[in-house]
Amino acid sequence: MHLSTHFWSSVVTGIALYPREPHKATLLALAGVLVDVDHYVLYALRSGEWNPVEALRYNQRRAFPPRSGETRPRYGPLRSRIHHPWLTLPLVWLLSILWPPFRPIAQGILLHLVLDTDLHLRLDWRVWQRAQGRCEGCRVGGVAVAVHYVEPIQRGGPLWTLNNRTLLCESCLRVLRKRKKTA
């Protein structure tokens, strides 16, 4: 998910949950965004570049495949253990139960991790309604299907538009991925 999406989602959620407690709303918003500091630290450790502006430029560049002749290094996935919900969430929620002032921070971290999942993709009712429960590749019904991006957002595909989403079975998804690799 994009940094701006995390920022605005955290701000709106903080204001909605704590309209009369601005310090708690601020904590939630900061936690929802600052969870991504680990990406910056991993980038800085791997590249030796501690300039945050360069880190943001790298983040924008790495969202697209390397151009032919590009020699700038890629540093692989910049995810630390804090982005693994099965490790982070139990610890965060236990701490918020034991120490209630930590709750807005826990809510911000939870919001961030939920936004990083593809849950919004799987629950897009527009795609399910358009496909009527059938695979949009082979039009077969009664098989396991899931919503997928036609053009991945990492390669510039639009995040929310219906035209960039499709309901596919596993075999049609493999065909789509092969077609995208050869294109």
C-alpha positions in Angstrom: 0.0 0.0 0.0 1.2 3.5 -0.7 2.4 5.8 2.1 -0.3 8.4 1.4 -3.0 5.8 1.7 -1.6 4.7 5.1 -1.4 8.3 6.2 -4.9 9.4 5.2 -6.5 6.2 6.4 -4.8 6.5 9.8 -5.7 10.2 10.1 -9.4 9.6 9.3 -9.6 6.5 11.6 -7.9 8.4 14.4 -10.4 11.3 14.1 -13.4 8.9 13.8 -12.4 6.8 16.9 -11.2 9.7 19.1 -13.0 12.9 18.1 -12.6 14.5 21.5 -9.1 13.1 22.3 -6.7 14.6 19.8 -3.6 13.0 21.5 -5.0 9.5 21.0 -6.0 10.3 17.4 -2.5 11.5 16.8 -1.0 8.4 18.3 -3.2 6.2 16.1 -2.2 8.2 13.0 1.5 8.1 13.8 1.5 4.4 14.6 -0.4 3.7 11.3 2.3 5.4 9.3 5.5 5.0 11.4 5.3 1.2 11.2 6.9 1.7 7.8 10.1 3.2 9.3 11.5 -0.3 9.2 11.5 -0.1 5.4 13.6 3.0 5.6 16.0 1.5 8.1 16.5 -1.7 6.0 17.0 0.5 2.8 19.6 2.6 4.6 21.4 -0.4 6.0 21.6 -2.2 2.7 22.4 0.9 0.5 24.4 3.0 2.9 22.2 6.0 1.9 20.5 7.6 5.0 18.8 10.4 3.1 15.0 9.9 3.4 14.4 11.7 0.1 16.6 9.1 -1.7 14.7 6.4 0.1 11.4 7.7 -1.2 12.8 7.9 -4.7 14.0 4.4 -4.4 10.6 3.2 -3.2 8.9 4.8 -6.3 11.5 3.3 -8.6 11.4 -0.2 -7.3 7.6 -0.3 -7.9 8.4 -0.8 -11.6 10.5 -3.5 -13.3 14.1 -2.5 -14.2 14.5 -0.8 -17.5 16.9 -2.3 -20.0 20.4 -1.0 -19.3 19.5 0.2 -15.8 22.5 -0.4 -13.4 21.1 1.0 -10.2 20.9 -1.7 -7.5 17.8 -3.3 -6.2 17.8 -4.3 -2.5 15.1 -6.9 -2.5 12.1 -6.9 -0.2 12.4 -4.3 2.6 10.0 -6.0 5.0 11.0 -6.8 8.6 9.3 -9.1 11.1 7.1 -6.3 12.2 5.0 -6.7 9.0 4.2 -10.4 9.8 0.8 -10.1 11.5 1.0 -13.5 13.1 4.0 -12.3 15.1 3.1 -8.6 15.6 -0.6 -8.6 16.4 -0.6 -10.9 19.4 2.2 -9.0 21.0 0.6 -5.6 20.3 -2.8 -6.6 21.5 -1.4 -8.2 24.7 0.5 -5.0 25.4 -2.7 -3.0 24.8 -4.6 -5.1 27.2 -2.0 -4.9 29.9 -1.4 -1.2 29.4 -4.5 0.6 28.0 -2.7 3.8 27.0 -1.1 1.7 24.2 -4.5 1.0 22.6 -4.4 3.8 20.0 -0.9 2.6 18.9 -2.2 -1.0 18.6 -5.1 0.2 16.5 -2.8 2.2 14.2 -0.6 -0.9 13.7 -3.6 -3.1 13.1 -5.0 -0.7 10.5 -1.6 -0.5 8.8 -1.4 -4.3 8.6 -5.0 -4.7 7.4 -4.3 -2.1 4.6 -1.2 -4.2 3.6 -3.4 -7.3 2.9 -5.3 -7.9 -0.2 -8.6 -8.1 1.8 -10.0 -5.1 -0.1 -9.4 -7.0 -3.3 -11.1 -10.2 -2.2 -14.2 -8.4 -1.0 -14.8 -6.3 -4.1 -18.4 -7.1 -4.6 -18.4 -5.3 -8.0 -16.2 -8.0 -9.5 -18.3 -10.8 -8.0 -21.5 -9.2 -9.3 -20.0 -8.8 -12.8 -18.7 -12.4 -13.0 -21.8 -13.9 -11.3 -19.6 -16.4 -9.4 -17.9 -17.7 -12.6 -14.3 -17.6 -13.7 -14.0 -14.6 -16.1 -11.3 -16.4 -18.1 -13.0 -19.8 -18.9 -16.6 -18.9 -17.7 -16.7 -22.1 -15.7 -18.8 -22.0 -12.5 -18.5 -24.1 -9.4 -14.7 -23.9 -9.2 -12.6 -22.0 -6.6 -12.1 -18.4 -7.9 -10.5 -15.3 -6.4 -10.3 -11.6 -7.4 -6.9 -10.6 -9.0 -5.4 -7.6 -10.6 -5.1 -7.7 -14.3 -2.1 -5.3 -14.3 -0.4 -5.5 -10.8 -0.3 -2.2 -9.0 3.5 -2.6 -8.6 3.7 -2.2 -12.4 1.5 0.8 -12.5 -2.0 -0.8 -12.6 -4.8 1.3 -11.0 -5.5 0.3 -7.4 -9.3 0.8 -7.2 -10.7 0.6 -10.8 -13.0 -2.2 -11.7 -11.4 -2.6 -15.1 -8.1 -3.7 -13.4 -9.8 -6.5 -11.5 -10.9 -9.9 -12.6 -12.3 -13.1 -11.1 -10.2 -16.1 -12.1 -9.7 -19.8 -11.3 -6.1 -21.1 -10.7 -5.5 -22.3 -14.2 -6.7 -19.0 -15.8 -4.6 -17.1 -13.3 -1.5 -19.1 -14.4 -2.3 -18.2 -18.1 -2.7 -14.5 -17.2 0.7 -14.5 -15.3 2.4 -16.3 -18.2 1.0 -13.8 -20.7 2.2 -10.9 -18.5 5.7 -12.3 -18.3 6.1 -12.6 -22.0 4.6 -9.2 -22.7 
